[in-house]
């Protein structure tokens, strides 16, 4: 393989790890004046009207003291989340009253509040220090009071890191923990080229299917056409016990990639991606590249394929995300520059992020398109049992449907999280943004009508946007939303180096987050680094606390790119490794990329 082809493959792999595509506002066809507007108010309204009383309206009960022994004045005041707070009798430099929560952070510091919320409705908390003059000076913190018990917060992380945010919309947060996390097996797939499994999807028979990319023509890819160049792609089905049941390889005379895969209600497999090929299995229609879909039956035989029409001048259309729907169909999301075909009537300038709904016969039922002048892409989709759709749209635009973007830093990406009704109408939208990059490429539905979303961010200041603090050079971030689009909790995933959240799934009692890290501090302080990047699997409780972490590492770079919940409650993960030792003993990677899948079990306590 010549040098420029190897470089091309490395670029594809790096794009799979860190997507810099984008998103924006929701529009149905014809709604040309719609703008994507956050449905959540700047300040969360209280559900209980009795909580709306101001401090001046409540009879005073005097004589209380805070945990420092300072006399305070309790007037039966409650904060905006309904928790009792106590006036310290002091004000900040702007004349705002300071209250104590009566709770401590994980370092034993008193937590204070001015009863204010951030732009996402989360109460803001502070630690405080009394000076020689008796004046209280506050420092903002990411930790929150533990109102679930009389104990202080059990988090072990430092006070300048987000652990859990306000629990709006989460009733009786679970205290479940996950123990005995074990690998049942790890299976490798590839040859002597650059190979990886980007996505994995659970199957009803207890197994799973993985979508991969490859630059190999030997090993597991032996027998592929000699005319196929640069990169081909594959679907590989494994049984519950890890046996390879079938593989289906797609290729052409140029790059062909699968970006996502899902099992439909009838047990068939739907997969999506993009093609540069002018001959082979999926031929681009026009322009630089075209989006395509393939459908296989449960035995791995092709039953349907479709390449999206493209404009001759288009610089490229592709599908990034798929999710099955309860009616037997599916939704597909991605990015398009074309104005014809499926995109007729969606505007003639800028890049479009799209979600299309297909029925069980692969007929398109509706479309939703968001447009801005720069890159926009629906990078992840999830559907709940009611057919409601959650999507993360990564955008570099701040105009058009994305005019609500507050941080307009040049070349920075932001994310919009949307919830769509099953007919495609917008229910709510939330901006996830800061002064740096905010890329969220993982989302999973929760059983309360909300969702959990994961991604990666950097910020240029100590705190801005939705972020209280940046712990490392690049951190992972996870947020849980309730059915109304309110943040239940938010937390950093990472340490002092580069960290990313690449996949997330809901499980009984919590969530599993996967990604890659270079850190040996923070959430990963109990592990030594392997090579450069290592993969990880993190179990979170329902209220966002870390319960268990497993690091997948060898002496070279490794990454966990995707996770799926299997029907017995275990999980399957997929990714790539360059290692053949430690966690990846048995791999034939030999410093090239080798795809892998693993199954993990855990005990819920």
N, C-alpha and C positions, 0 to 999 in steps of 0.2 A: 504494500500500500504506500503511495507516495506521500510526501510531506504535507501537502495542502489538504489531502483527505484526512490525515490523522488530526490535523488542526481543526478541521471541520467537525470531526467527531467529538473532540474535546470541548468545542464550543457548545455542541448539542447537550453533552452531559452537564456542563456548567449551567446551561439554561434550565435543565431539569431540576437542578439543585436550588437555584435562586432565580425565580421568574421576575422579570422587570416589566411585565405587561400591565394593562390597566382597566379601569371601570368608571361607572358614573351613575346617571339618573335613569329612572324607569320611564319608559314611554311605550304605549301600545301603538300599533300602526295607525297613523292618522292623528294621534295626539301630539302635534308638532310643537305645541306651546308648553307642554308639560316640563317642569323642572323637577329634578330630584331633590326633595326637601325632607330633612330629618323629621320623622313623625314624633320623636321624643322631645318634650319641652326642655328648655334649658334647666329648669328646676323641676324635679319630680313632684307631682302633686300627691298629697296624702290620700290614702283610701278612706281612712277613718276621719270624719269631719271633726270629731272631738280633739284631734291632734292639731287642728289649725289655730288653736288659741295662741296668742302671742304671750311673751313672758309677763307683760303688764296686765294681762287679764286674769291671772291666776293668783290665788291667795298665797302669801309667803309663809314658808315654814323655815324658821331660822335656827341657827345653832349647829348646823352640819359642818363637817370638816372634810377636806380632800385627803388623799392618801399621803400627802406631805405634812399633814397636820394643820394646814392653813384653814382658817375659818371661811366657810363659804355660805351662800344664801340660796337654799333650794326653794324654788317657787313652784314646784310641780312642773317645771319646764320640760318639754320633750323636743328632741331634734326632728329634722325633717323625715326621719325614718321611724319616728315614734319611740325612740329610746330616751330614757330619763337622763337629763344633763343638769349640771349645777353651775350657777354663776360664781366666778371667782371675784367679782367686784372690780375687775380690771378691764381696761380697754386697750386695743392696739393703737398704732399711730394714726389710723383712720377713724378712730372713735368707735370701733366695733367691739361689742362685748365678747369677752373670752369665757368659755365654759370648760369645766372639767367633766370627763365622762365617768370618772370613778374607776376606770380600767387602766391596765398597764400594757405596754408592748412587750415583745419577747425578750427585751433587755431590761425589763423592770422599770421603764420610764412611764410616767403618767401621760395619758393621751388626752389632748385638749382639742376643742373645736370652736369655731366661730359660727357654727350652724350654717355653713355655706356649702354649696355643692359645686362641682366642676361642670363642664359643658355636657358631660354624660350623665349628670344626675347623681354622681357619687359624692357622699359627704367627705369633706377634706379634714384631715386630722393633723395634729402637731404634737411634738414633744416640747417641753418647756423648761426654762431655767430661771430661777429667781435671782436677781442681782443684789448687790449690797444695799441698793436703795429700795429693795422690796418689790421692784418692778419685774413682771413676768415677760421674758423674751421667748418667742415661739420659733420653732424650726419645723418646716413641713416634713411629714413622713408618709411612707406608702403603707405602713401597717394600720390595721383597723382594730377597734375593740371587739373582744369576743363576747357577744351577748347571748350565746347559746348555753352558757353555764356561768357559775360564779368564779370560775378560774380565769387566770390571765391567759392571753393567747399562747397556744402551744407551738407556734411556728418558731423555728430555730434560726431563721435567716436574720440578717442585720436590719436595723430599723430603716435604712435608706432604700429598701427594696420592697416592691409591691408583692404582697402575698395574697391576701384576699381583700376585696373591696366591699362596699355595702351590699347586704344581702337582700336587695329589693327583688321581690318576686320569687325568692326561694324560701319555701316554708319548711320548717324543721329540717335544716341541712343535715345530711347523713354524716355520722361519725364512723362509717365503715372504714376499714383499712384492708389493704391487700398484702398478703404474705405468701411465702413459698413460690415466688415467681421462678418458673423453670422453663427451659427450652425442651420441647418434645423432639425436635429434629431441625436440621438446617439442610436445605437442598440447593445445589449450585447449578447454574445453567449458562453455557457460553462456550467460547472457543479461545483462540489465540488473539482475537481482536479486542475491541472495547465493547463490553456488554453490560447491561443493567436492566433491572426490573423497576419500572417507574411506578406502577400501580398494582394493587391487588384487590380483588373483590370476592366476597363470600358467596358460596353456592349452597343451595337448599339441601344437597346431599351430604353436607358436612365438610366438603372440600372447598377449594378456592381456585380462582384463575388469576394469573399474573400477566400483565402487559409489559413487554420488554423491547429494547432496541439493541441492535448488534452491528458490529463491523466484522464479524467472523464468518468464515466459510468452512470451518472445520469444527470438530467437537460436536456439540449439540446442534450446530447449524450445518453439519456436513450434508452435502447434496443440494444446497441452494444453487440457483442458476449462476453459471459462470458469467452471465451478462449483467448480473446485478452489481451495482457499483455503490461505493461509499457506505451506505447504511440501509439495513432492512429492519423489519420489526416482527414481533411474534406475540402470540397468545399461547400460554402454557397452562394446562389444567392438571391440578394435583388432587388426589383423594385426601380424605381426612387424616390418613396415616402417612401422607407424604409421598405416595407413589405417583409417578408421572403417568397420566392417563392418555393425554394427547397433546400435540402441539400443532399450531397453524402458523406458518411463516408467510409474510407479505413483503414483496420487494419490487424493484424496478431498476431502471437505468440511472436513477438518482435517489436522493434521500427520501425514505418513507418512514414515518414515525407514528406510533400509537401513544397517545397522551393519557387515556383513561379507559376504563372497562367497567361493566356492570352486568349482573345477571338479571334478566327480566322475569316476570311473574310465571311464564311458562317454562322456565328453565333454560331458555336460549341465552346466548351471550351477545351483548352489543359492545362495540369498541369504536373509538374515534381518534382521529389525528389529522395529519396533513401529509401531502405528497408533493415532491418536486419532479416526480418521474414523468417522462414522456412516453414510456413504454413499460409494460409489466402488469402487475395485478391491479393497481389503482393509478390511473393516468390523470394528471392534472388537466383541467378544462382549458385554462388560459392563464395569462399572467405569470407571476413568479411561482406561486404554489397554490394548492387548492385543499380545502377541507374535505374529509371523507368519513363515511361510516361503513362498518361491516357488521353483519349479523351471522352468527354461527348457531347451529343446533347444539343440543347438550352433548353430542358426540364429537363436536369439533368440526363439523362440515359446514361449508359456506352456503347460506341460504339467500343472502341479499347483500348488495353493496351499493353505495351511492356516493358519487363525487359531486360536491356542490358546484354549481355554475360560478365562474369567475369572470371578471372584466379582463379584457386583453391587456389593459394598462395597470391592473391591480398588482400591488407589491406583496399581496399575500393574504389568504384567509385560512383560518385553522380552528379546530375544536379542541379546547383544553379540558373540558369537564363533562361528565355524564352522571345521571342518577336515574334509577328506575322509579316509576310511579305506580301507585296501587292499582290503577286501571289496566295494567299490563303494558303500558307504553313507557316512555322515557322522556327526559329533558336533556338537551345538549346546549352547552354554552361555550363561547369563545370570542374570537376577534375577527373582524372583516374590514377590508378596504373597498370591496366591490360594491357597486350600486345597482347591479342587475340581478336577475334570478331571484333567489329568496330575499334579496335585499332591495328589490325595486320599491321606490317610494320612501326609503329610509334616509334620504339626504344624499348630497353629492360632494360633501366636503368632510374631511376628518376621518377618524377611525371609529368604527362601531363595535361596541361590546354587545353581544346578543345572547338571548336564551330562546330556544325553539322547543315547542312541545310536540312530540310525535305520539300517535296512538299505537296500539298493539300491532297494527299492520304497517307501521313505519310511514304513515301519512301525516303530514304536518297539520297541526290543529290551530296553533297560535304562535306569535312571535313577540318578543319584547326587545327593543333595541335602544341602547344608550350611546350618545354621540358626543365627541369632543375633538378638538383639533390635533391632539397628540394621541399617544398609544393608550388604548383601552381594551380590557380583556376580562371576561368572566372566567376566573381561574379555578373555581371550585363550586360544586352544587351538592345539595342534600335535600331529600324529600322525607317528610314525616308520614305517618299512617293515614292522615287526613288528606294527603296530596298537596299540602302546602310546601312551597319551595324556598330554600335559603340559598343565596348566592353571594360569593365574594367577587367583587369587581375591582381589579387593580388598575389605576389610572395615573397618567402623567398630565392629564388635562386639568384646567381650572376654568374652562368656559363651556358653552353649550349646556348639556345636561349635568355638567360638573361644576357649575358656577358657584355651588355652595362650598367648594374647597376653600378653606381659610388660609392654609399655608401654601403659598405659591412659589416655593423655592425652585429655582431652575433645575431640571433634571431629577427632581425628587418624585418618588411614586407615593401615592396614597391609595387607600382602599375604601370602598363603599360596600357595606353589608346590606343586602335587601332581603325582605320577606315578601314573596308573591303568593297570592291566592292560587288555587288550583286552576283557575281560568286565566291566569297571567296578570291579573290586576295587582298593582302595588299595594301592600298593606302597610309597610313601613320601611324606612331606610335610615342607616346610621353611618356617619363618617368616622373612619379610623385613621387618624392623621396626626402628624407632628411636623417639626421643621426638617426632619430627614426623611429617609425612606420608610414606608409602612406597607409591607407586602404580606397579605393574608391569602394563602393558597390552600387552606384546609378548613372544612366546616362539617359539622355533624349535627343532626337533629336530636333534640331531647324529648322525653315523653311528656313534658308539660306544655308543648307547643312552642318552645323556644329553640335555641341552638347554642352550640359552643363553637368558637372559631379560633384558629391558631395561625400564627405567622411570625414574621421577623421584622425588626425595626431598628433604626438608628435615630438619634436626635442630636442636634447641634448645641443644645443648651442642657442645663441640668434638669429642667422640667418644662415641657410645653405640650400642647395638644392633649391627647388622652394619657400621656405618659408622665408619671411622677419622677422617674429617675431612669437613667440608663446605667446598667450594672457593668457592662463590658463594651467591647468595640462594636459588637452587633449582637442583640439579644433576641431570644424567642419571646413570644407574648401569647397568652391565652385569655379569652374573655368568654363569660357565659351570659347569655341574654334570655330574658323571659319572653313569653308569647307577645307582649306588647312592645318589645324592643328596648326594654330597660336593662341596664347592666346589672347583673346579679353579683358578679365578682370579676376581678381581673388580676392577673399575676404575671410576673416575669418568669421565664424559663431560661436559666443560663448561669454563667460565671463571669470571670474577668476577661475572657477572650471572645472569639467568634462563636455564636450559637444560633441555631435556627430550628423552628418548628415547621416540619414539612407534612405531617399527617396527623389526623385526630379521629377518634371513634368513640361512640358511647358504649359503655358496658354496664352490666348490673352493678349498681353501687358507685358509679363514677365514670371516669374517662381514661383513655390511654392516648398519650401524646408521643410522637416519634420525630426524630430529626437527626441533626448532626451537631457536634460540638468540638471545640479545641480547648475548652476550659477544664481546669482541675480544681476549681474553687466553686463557691456558691452551691448550686444544685448538684454539682459533679465533684465535690471536694473529696468524696470517699474513694475516688478512682484515680489511677495514674493514667496519663495519656499514652495511647498506643503509638500511632504514626502522627500524621498531621491532624486530619479530621477523624473523629470516631462517631459511630452511630449510637443512639440511645433509645431506650423504651422507658417511659415514665408513666406510672399509675397515679392518677389524681382522684381524690374523693369527690363527692357531689358538690361540696362547697370549695373545691379548688385547692385543697392542701395536698402536698406531696406525700404519697404513701409508700412508694417503692420506685427505685431507679435501677435499671440494668444498662450497663455500657457494653456495646458490641465493638470490640476493637482488635486490631492486630498491629503489626509493625509498619503498615502502610496506611493510606487513606481508606476510610470506610464511611458508609452513609446508609441510614434507614430512611427510605423515601415515602413509604405508605404503610397503612395499617387498616385491617378490617376485622370486625367482630364475627366469629363463626357461630353456627347455630347451637353449639354446646357451651357458649360463653367464653371459650378460649379466643385467642387472637392470632391472626396471620400477619406477618410483616414482610416487606420486600425492599430491596435496595441493591447496592453494589459494593464490592470490596476489591481492593488491590492486594490484600493480605492473604497469606496462606498459613497463618499461625494464630495462637491465642483463641479468640472467639471464632476464628475462621479456619481453624485447623482442618484440613481436608479439602480446602479450596485449591484449585489449580490456577489461581489468578496470575502468579508469577509477575507481579508488578503491572499487569494489565487489569482492566476492569472486568470483573466476573459478576453476573447477576446472582442473587440468592433470594430464597424465601425461607422463613422460619415460622414455626408454630410455638406459642407460649401459653402456659396456663398459670393461674394464680388462685389462691384461696381468699375468699372474701370473709372477713371477720367482723 
